[in-house]
C-alpha cells in the first residue's frame, strides 16, 4: 500500500514512538500511545496494527539487548520462555485473522485493574527474590504461551502481564521481572510481525521512522529500569494500567 505523510507529521510520530518506547520498557502499554497516534495519522486500522508491531519490535529488541548487556538477565534464563512466547503469539496472530478480537475489550479492563491493584496494594512485591509459587516448567509451558497468544491475538498490556506473572508466580524482583518481560515481549512481537509481513500490511516509512524513536526511548527506559528500580517501575505500571482502563471506558462511551 502506498502511503505518504507530511514530514512534520512523520517526525511527530517518531517523537511519539520515543515516549512509547521509554514507557513500554518500564511498564508495558506503549501501544496505548502509538496505536491512537497511527490512527490519527489516518492509517487504516489493519495497517496501523501491522506498522505498530514493526516499530514496537525495535523497542523490545533494544530493551532486551540492553538489559542483557547490563547483566539484568542471561540468555539461558529466558531462552525457553522466549520460544514459548513466540509460539503462542504466532498462533494468536493466525487465529485473530478468523475471529473477532473485540470481545476481549470487555475483559481486559478488569485484568488491568487487577494488575494495578496488585502492585498498588502490595508495595513490597518484587522488592526481593521470593520462593516461586509456580514451577518453571508450568510457567514456561502454560502461562508464557498464553500471554504470548494474547499478544498475537489482541496485545494491549502484554508487558504488564509478563511482569506480573514473573513477580507473582516466579517470585522475581521487579527489575528482573521487567527484564524477562521485555525478552518475552520481543519474542511475541517478532512472531506477530512475521504474520503481518506475510500479509503485506506494514507502512515501512512510518514503521522505520517510529522504530528509530523506539530505539532511543527503549534504551533510555532500560537504563531507567536499572537505575530507578522498583520505586520507579511500580508506579509507572499502576499509572499505565489505569490509563489503559480509562481508554477502554472512553471507547465504550462511559464518559
C-alpha positions, 0 to 999 in steps of 0.5 A: 500500500502506498502511503505518504505523510507530511514530514512534520507529521512523520517526525511527530510520530517518531517523537511519539514512538520515543515516549512509547518506547521509554514507557513500554520498557518500564511498564508495558502499554506503549501501544496505548500511545502509538496505536491512537497516534497511527490512527490519527495519522489516518492509517487504516486500522489493519495497517496501523496494527501491522506498522505498530508491531514493526516499530514496537519490535525495535523497542523490545529488541533494544530493551532486551539487548540492553538489559542483557548487556547490563547483566539484568538477565542471561540468555539461558534464563529466558531462552525457553520462555522466549520460544514459548512466547513466540509460539503462542503469539504466532498462533494468536496472530493466525487465529485473530485473522478468523475471529473477532478480537473485540470481545476481549475489550470487555475483559481486559479492563478488569485484568488491568485493574487487577494488575494495578491493584496488585502492585498498588496494594502490595508495595513490597512485591518484587522488592526481593527474590521470593520462593516461586509459587509456580514451577518453571516448567508450568510457567514456561509451558502454560502461562508464557504461551498464553500471554504470548497468544494474547499478544498475537491475538489482541496485545494491549498490556502484554508487558504488564502481564509478563511482569506480573506473572514473573513477580507473582508466580516466579517470585522475581524482583521487579527489575528482573521481572521487567527484564524477562518481560521485555525478552518475552515481549520481543519474542511475541512481537517478532512472531506477530510481525512475521504474520503481518509481513506475510500479509503485506500490511506494514507502512515501512516509512512510518514503521522505520521512522517510529522504530528509530524513536523506539530505539532511543526511548527503549534504551533510555527506559532500560537504563531507567529500569536499572537505575530507578528500580522498583520505586520507579517501575511500580508506579509507572505500571499502576499509572499505565494500567489505569490509563489503559482502563480509562481508554477502554471506558472512553471507547465504550462511551462511559464518559 
